[in-house]
Amino acid sequence: MGLFLITTVWAGDISAYFCGSRFGKHKLYPKISPKKTVEGLIGAVIGSILVALAFSQLFIPQLEKGLCILIAIGLGILGQVGDSPSPC
């Protein structure tokens, strides 16, 4: 399960970078992380969902798809929050 979590967060980070750098126009929260965009966050969530579903189908078939998507959404969002520098 640990590899599932790491892979999902990693996919979200990569998807966020590519979507944000390619399509990013709307800043997410410039005071905390000036380069993060809304488009990058959306890319992170979508990338996390796609990789989590593929990973679970290959290695954790007993994991329900709905739960897998819910976990991936949470990891996609939390992965972006965790990348932000401290506001202090």
C-alpha positions as CSV (number, residue, x, y, z in Angstrom):
1,M,0.0,0.0,0.0
2,G,2.9,2.3,0.7
3,L,4.1,2.1,-2.9
4,F,0.5,2.9,-4.1
5,L,0.6,6.1,-2.0
6,I,4.1,7.2,-3.2
7,T,3.3,6.4,-6.8
8,T,0.0,8.4,-6.7
9,V,1.6,11.4,-5.1
10,W,4.5,11.3,-7.5
11,A,2.1,11.1,-10.5
12,G,0.2,14.1,-9.1
13,D,3.4,16.1,-8.7
14,I,4.5,15.4,-12.3
15,S,1.0,16.1,-13.7
16,A,0.8,19.3,-11.7
17,Y,4.1,20.5,-13.1
18,F,3.3,19.8,-16.7
19,C,-0.3,21.1,-16.6
20,G,0.7,24.2,-14.6
21,S,3.6,25.0,-16.9
22,R,1.6,24.4,-20.1
23,F,-1.8,25.7,-19.2
24,G,-1.3,27.6,-15.9
25,K,-2.8,31.1,-16.0
26,H,-4.6,31.4,-12.7
27,K,-2.5,31.7,-9.6
28,L,-3.6,29.3,-6.8
29,Y,-2.3,31.2,-3.7
30,P,0.6,33.6,-4.7
31,K,1.5,34.6,-1.1
32,I,2.4,31.0,-0.1
33,S,3.5,29.6,-3.4
34,P,3.8,32.0,-6.3
35,K,4.2,29.5,-9.1
36,K,1.4,27.2,-8.2
37,T,-1.7,27.5,-10.5
38,V,-5.3,26.3,-10.4
39,E,-4.6,24.4,-13.6
40,G,-1.7,22.6,-12.0
41,L,-3.9,21.6,-9.1
42,I,-6.5,20.2,-11.5
43,G,-3.7,18.4,-13.4
44,A,-2.4,16.9,-10.1
45,V,-5.8,15.5,-9.2
46,I,-6.5,14.1,-12.6
47,G,-3.0,12.5,-12.8
48,S,-3.3,11.1,-9.4
49,I,-6.7,9.5,-10.2
50,L,-5.5,8.0,-13.5
51,V,-2.3,6.5,-12.0
52,A,-4.1,5.3,-8.8
53,L,-6.7,3.5,-10.9
54,A,-4.1,1.9,-13.1
55,F,-1.9,0.9,-10.1
56,S,-4.8,-0.6,-8.2
57,Q,-6.0,-2.6,-11.2
58,L,-2.6,-4.1,-11.6
59,F,-1.5,-4.6,-8.0
60,I,-4.5,-4.1,-5.6
61,P,-7.5,-5.5,-7.5
62,Q,-9.5,-5.8,-4.2
63,L,-9.5,-2.0,-3.8
64,E,-12.8,-0.6,-4.8
65,K,-12.7,2.0,-7.6
66,G,-14.7,4.5,-5.7
67,L,-12.4,4.4,-2.7
68,C,-9.4,4.5,-5.0
69,I,-10.7,7.7,-6.7
70,L,-11.4,9.2,-3.3
71,I,-7.9,8.4,-2.0
72,A,-6.4,9.8,-5.2
73,I,-8.3,13.1,-5.0
74,G,-7.1,13.5,-1.4
75,L,-3.5,12.7,-2.3
76,G,-3.5,15.0,-5.3
77,I,-4.7,17.9,-3.2
78,L,-2.6,17.1,-0.1
79,G,0.5,16.6,-2.3
80,Q,0.2,20.1,-3.6
81,V,-0.3,21.5,-0.1
82,G,2.7,19.6,1.2
83,D,4.9,21.2,-1.5
84,S,4.1,24.7,-0.4
85,P,6.8,26.5,1.6
86,S,6.0,27.6,5.1
87,P,4.3,31.0,5.3
88,C,6.4,32.0,8.3
